[in-house]
């Protein structure tokens, strides 16, 4: 904690805000559908780390964009990743957070 301020510092808040691991697919699938990277086994809650990925043709921004994969979730239609990525906006870069299908994500 910083002296003269109330509550935890930004670094302390950031360290405690990690996304807890969930049941995720065993691999991050590449564009050809084959396994690319095995998931790290059994990390404790709060030790979540984002992984670099490439986002392919997200809504309203065709192309391939660098992104950060922060969470996996299985739905009825397959696996989806929660990603954050930046695209070119009308007045400069725009940060987007979205759930996209695993087929749209490739290891970075």
N, C-alpha and C positions, 0 to 999 in steps of 0.2 A: 504494500500500500504506500502511496506517496504522502509525505507529510503535508499538512495543510489542505488536503483534499479528502472528501468523504468517499468511502467505498474502495473497491479494488481498482488498480490501475488498468489502463487499456490492455497492456500485455497480459495481466492476470485474467481479465475477462475473456480475451481471445483464447488463452490457453484452456480455459474451462468450458468453452463453447463448442468444442469439437463434436461432430456428428457421431453418435454411437454406432458401432458396427451392427449391421443387420444381416439376416440371412441373404446372402448375395450369390449370384452365379459364380461358379468356380473359376471362370475365366472372363476376361474382358475380350470380347470378340472383335476380330479385325474385319475389314471390308470383305474378305473372302469367306467369312463364316467360321474360320478355324480358330482354335484357341491361341491366344497371343501371350497372355501373362497369367500365371496362377495367382490367386488372391492370397494375401498374407494371412496365416492362420491365427485365430484367437486373440485379437487385440482387446484390451480392456475397454470398458465404456469410457468415453471421453478422449480416447486416443485416436479418433478418426482423423485421417489425413486425406486431402484431396489428391486426385491423380490427374496428370495432364492427359488430355485426349483431343482428338479432332472431331469437330461437330460437322456432319455432312448435311447440307441443305435444310437448315432449320426453317420453320415457318417465317415468311416475310424477309428472308435473307439468304437467297440461294448462294451456294458456294461452300467452301470448306473453311471453317473458322477454328482457331485454337480455343480450347475450353478447359475447364476444371470440373472433373467428375467428383461429386461429393457424396452421392448416395445411390444405392440400387434398390429397386422395388419390383416384386413380381406381381403382375396383373393377369387378368384372364387372357389377354392377347399376347402375353410374353413379358420379358424383362424390359424395364425402363430405367434410365439413369437421370438423376437430377444433376444438371450441369449449369455452370455459369460461364458465359462467353461474351466477348465484346464484338459488336458489329459497327459498321460505319453508319452513323446517323446523319440527319440533315444538318446538325450543328456540331458534329464531332462524334467521337466514340460513344456508344451506348452499351451499358452493361445489361445483359439479359440473363435471367434465371428461368429454367424451364425443365419439365420432364419430357425426355425424348426416348424413342424406342432404341433398343440396343443396336439395331441395324444402322442407326444414324451416328453411332459413336465408334471411333477407332482409336486404338492405343496410340499415345503420343510419343 
